[in-house]
């Protein structure tokens, strides 16, 4: 795998700039919205805009890459995303921010398609897990570090928006100057959602609920934190710990899911997420250190649930359905993430800032009940026939273009 790194070093360096720019911007908007006295619903709509744009780009992003190639697509989307970041500071208005966030979401979906399809094209199946683990560490590690950038300047000013814009712009340099071989674009077939649900109802519902929960998490927790008494520095630390929890729990949870019925691991992760969400509701505004500790576990379960559902779906589709099924699953995730911040914001407006955690616990409780029914009624895939678990970054859109296959065919439904 080490021999492959020089061929993808430019991409990984681009990601190391790209993700702090995006990670900083997402948290900054929640904090700045609180400073500007935006309502929770206005912030929810702003955050929903990102995922709406992201989901839309999942439909047209592949066509752009096919037409102009990976490098030009990356440069164009990075330029647009950088411009959108700086315009947020120039026009501080929730309705303008909704449009800008939709544009940003569409750009980042295209950027992820370029980066991850390129990475997957450069390596064999035997190396894929190791390289994607490196990519996940760079990706999530950069997002975690980006939260601390909130401490370098006052969120009420324009400087942090400039930092976000500059970082996104810098990401285009190593990619534009790379001498690595560019992969040929891959056109993926589409799969109807109804067909995918018949194949894997638990996977589809899991993707949607994960979108709801994580959309609310990314979009509303910074706002909620400010409202229940956290400082900007404390919000930055809390969000960093949430992301680091996602890094820490990917591998042990994946290891377990490769050795037992994966549906049971999905149910266990959901139960832990429900418990940690409830605990966060109780301690929010009271004990900051306990809040941080629970947030680490909360983030771990939040960020591992979609990879588990994706792996569960992969267990049940044939090899020629793999790309189309994950593309459809990502669209389900995007729709859920677009709706989640709005529903979470409505909950906060009615029941207070801390209730964002109750919203997450509530939707996960419904999903857990659904998972238990599927475990009871559906047929399990034998452990030896399960496809290997791989960590997935929740912002990923590359599987629409990702040509990797080789799972065993399965006809079970759960």
Phi, psi and omega in degrees: 000326180301325180295337181278335188303319178303327182288338182241009183300320180297319178296315181295324177294320176300317178297322181297335173270320187295312187291321174298323178298317180286317181296319177296315185298317182299313180289321180301319182296322177295316180292315181294324177300321177295319179297322181276003179063032171294146176287163178299324180293320178297316177295321178299319178294321178299313182289326176296328180303321180301311184286331174295316176295322179298313181295320180297319180293336176297339180272326184247349184299320181299322180294324178295316180296319178299324186280316187243353178095168186293312187294314180294323177297315180299313182298318182294313182292323178296319179297314179296317180295322178296317178297317180299322181299316183285329180292332176306321181286332182280327181236094182269087184209131186299324182288323174293321180296326178300314180295317181295322179291324176297317177297317179297316179299318178296318179297316183288328173300315178297320180296317178295322177302314180298307187296310189282326175292326177294314178301314182294330180287336186276350189230159175276168179299327182290338181260349191299314182300317182293315182292320179292333174293318176298316179298318180297320180296316178297316183294298183291326177298321178293320178296318179297315180295326183298330181299328181287345176294342176300337185274354186273347180202165181287123179300343179283349180264195182255350189299319183292328174294323177296317178301314178300315181298316181296316180299316180296320178296318181298332181298332183286338187295305181296327180289317181293330184263001183294146175256007179292154178293133181271132180290154174283136179300147180242126176271127181255142173288159178259153177235136177291142181298324180297322178293319180294322179295322177296326179285315185215080179299324180292321179296317180293312180295324178296319178296317181294313181293321177299320176299314177304310185292314184284330173299316177293321181298305182294321188276329192244337183297320176301317177297314180299319180301315178298319183289328178262018164110003178284146172283169177300318179297321180291322176300317179300316180294318180299314180293324176298317181293325176300314180292317179297326174298321177298321177294314187293326187267352181301307188289312179297322178292318177297319178301315180294319184290340176280351187241350177225175175304117186297332180297325179291325177291321175300316178296318180296315179298320179296318180296318178294321179294320177299313181297316181291325177296315177298320179294322177297322177299321183289317188268347181302129181083003183241290183243107186293320182295319177294322177303315181296317182296315179292325179300327177297315178291317178304312179296321179300314181285325179298318187271354178259346187291317179295315175305323177295317180292324177295317178295321178299317178295318179299330178296338191246001178250155177282167185299323182281356177259353190302306185297313182296322182292319180288327174300315179295321180296321179293325176294321175299316177301315181296320178297315178299318181292332177287326182277327186305310181299325181290313179295320177297321179294319176300319178298317179296321180296327183274317190246000178103168188301318184295341186291351174302327178289325176292323177301313180296316179297322182294312182291329177288329177296316177298319180293321179299317178299318178298318180297320180294324176295317180295323178296321182287321188262329185274161179269133180281145171283130177306141183305321182292343180260358180289142175285148182298140176291138173228139178297143180230129174281129189294347176273000187296140172228003190290339185294348173295332182248359190278118186273006185287141183225219173083021167282161174282147178291146179215144182246010182278162180227127177201000000 
